[in-house]
Structure formats: structure tokens, C-alpha cells
Amino acid sequence: LRSLQFLNLGANKLSGSIPPILSNCTKLVFLDLDSNHLTNIIPSALGQLKNLKQLLLQNNSLNGSIPEDIGNLTQLQEIDLSDNSLTGIIPSALGNIESLQHLNLSGNNLSG
């Protein structure tokens, strides 16, 4: 899967954690896992997906904080983490993503 660029598994019945092994898909540009039953934290290993332009994890049951490592994804244009159970402070590193055009963090318990 090292050549995989687009992964859309949205609106299924996936459950459990987001597998950190996704970080091995280094050419990934589009990751959509929205509207599933995913739980636990967002793995910091996703911060290794340097080519990622869209990260769509909305409408799950993800918890914990947003990993600072997401700020390393300088190609990101869209992040949607809305409607989860995320807590903590919004990482200031998100402000360093100059290409970011759409950021949706609504429906969580974030501060900052």
C-alpha cells in the first residue's frame, strides 16, 4: 500500500482505533474515515503523512487531544475533526499550516 494516494472508507461501520500503520502509506494525499464508529485517540503517527492534503475524521467517537504532529502536515488543505469527543487545547501548530483552507473542529470539547 506504499503507493496508495486516496483512501476513502467513509460512511461504513468501521470500529476500533485508527491504525497507526496508516503512516506507512507515505504517498497518501486523501484520507477519509468519516461517519464510522472509530474510537480512541487520533494517532500521532498520522503526522508522518507529509503529502496529505485532506484529513476527514468527522462524525466518529474519537477522544483525547489533537496530536501536535498534525501541524507537521504542511500540505494539508482541509482538516475536518468535527462531531467527535476531542478534548484539550487546539494545537497552535495548526496555525503553521499555510496551505490550510478549511478547518472544522465543531462539535467537540476543545479549548484554546
C-alpha positions as CSV (number, residue, x, y, z in Angstrom):
1,L,0.0,0.0,0.0
2,R,3.0,2.3,-0.2
3,S,1.8,3.8,-3.5
4,L,-1.8,4.4,-2.2
5,Q,-2.8,8.0,-2.7
6,F,-6.6,8.0,-2.0
7,L,-8.2,6.1,0.8
8,N,-12.0,6.6,1.3
9,L,-13.6,4.4,3.9
10,G,-16.2,7.0,5.0
11,A,-19.8,6.0,6.0
12,N,-19.1,2.4,6.8
13,K,-19.3,0.6,10.1
14,L,-15.6,0.6,11.0
15,S,-15.0,0.4,14.7
16,G,-12.0,0.4,17.0
17,S,-8.9,2.6,16.7
18,I,-7.4,4.3,13.7
19,P,-4.4,2.0,12.9
20,P,-1.1,3.9,13.3
21,I,0.2,1.7,10.4
22,L,-1.6,4.0,8.0
23,S,1.5,6.2,8.5
24,N,3.3,3.7,6.2
25,C,1.2,5.0,3.3
26,T,3.6,7.8,2.7
27,K,2.1,8.9,-0.7
28,L,-1.4,9.3,0.8
29,V,-3.0,12.6,-0.3
30,F,-6.6,11.9,0.8
31,L,-7.7,10.1,3.9
32,D,-11.4,9.9,4.6
33,L,-12.6,7.8,7.6
34,D,-15.7,10.0,8.4
35,S,-19.0,8.7,9.7
36,N,-17.8,5.4,11.2
37,H,-17.6,4.1,14.8
38,L,-14.0,4.9,15.4
39,T,-12.9,5.4,19.0
40,N,-9.7,6.2,21.0
41,I,-7.2,8.8,20.1
42,I,-6.0,10.2,16.7
43,P,-2.6,8.5,16.3
44,S,0.3,11.0,16.3
45,A,1.8,8.7,13.6
46,L,-0.6,10.4,11.1
47,G,1.8,13.4,11.3
48,Q,4.2,11.4,9.1
49,L,1.9,11.6,6.1
50,K,3.7,14.6,4.6
51,N,1.8,14.5,1.3
52,L,-1.7,14.5,2.9
53,K,-4.0,17.3,1.6
54,Q,-7.3,16.2,3.2
55,L,-7.9,14.6,6.6
56,L,-11.5,13.8,7.2
57,L,-12.3,12.1,10.5
58,Q,-15.6,13.8,11.4
59,N,-18.6,12.1,12.9
60,N,-16.8,9.3,14.9
61,S,-16.2,8.9,18.6
62,L,-12.6,9.9,18.7
63,N,-11.3,11.2,22.0
64,G,-8.2,12.7,23.6
65,S,-6.4,15.7,22.2
66,I,-5.5,16.6,18.7
67,P,-1.9,15.5,18.2
68,E,0.7,18.3,17.8
69,D,2.2,16.2,15.0
70,I,-0.8,17.1,12.7
71,G,1.0,20.5,12.5
72,N,3.8,18.8,10.5
73,L,1.4,18.2,7.6
74,T,2.3,21.3,5.7
75,Q,0.4,20.3,2.6
76,L,-2.9,20.0,4.3
77,Q,-5.7,22.0,2.8
78,E,-8.6,20.5,4.7
79,I,-9.0,19.1,8.3
80,D,-12.4,18.0,9.5
81,L,-12.4,16.6,13.0
82,S,-16.0,17.8,13.8
83,D,-18.5,15.8,15.8
84,N,-16.2,13.7,17.9
85,S,-15.3,13.7,21.6
86,L,-12.0,15.5,21.3
87,T,-10.8,17.5,24.4
88,G,-7.9,19.7,25.3
89,I,-6.3,22.7,23.7
90,I,-6.3,23.3,20.0
91,P,-2.6,22.8,19.0
92,S,-1.0,26.1,18.0
93,A,0.9,24.1,15.3
94,L,-2.3,24.1,13.2
95,G,-1.7,27.8,12.7
96,N,1.6,26.9,10.9
97,I,-0.1,25.1,8.1
98,E,-0.1,27.8,5.5
99,S,-1.9,25.7,2.8
100,L,-4.9,25.1,5.2
101,Q,-8.2,26.4,3.7
102,H,-10.8,24.5,5.7
103,L,-10.6,23.7,9.4
104,N,-13.7,22.2,11.1
105,L,-13.4,21.3,14.8
106,S,-17.0,21.9,15.7
107,G,-18.9,19.5,18.0
108,N,-16.0,18.7,20.3
109,N,-14.9,19.8,23.8
110,L,-11.8,21.8,22.7
111,S,-10.4,24.9,24.3
112,G,-7.6,27.3,23.4
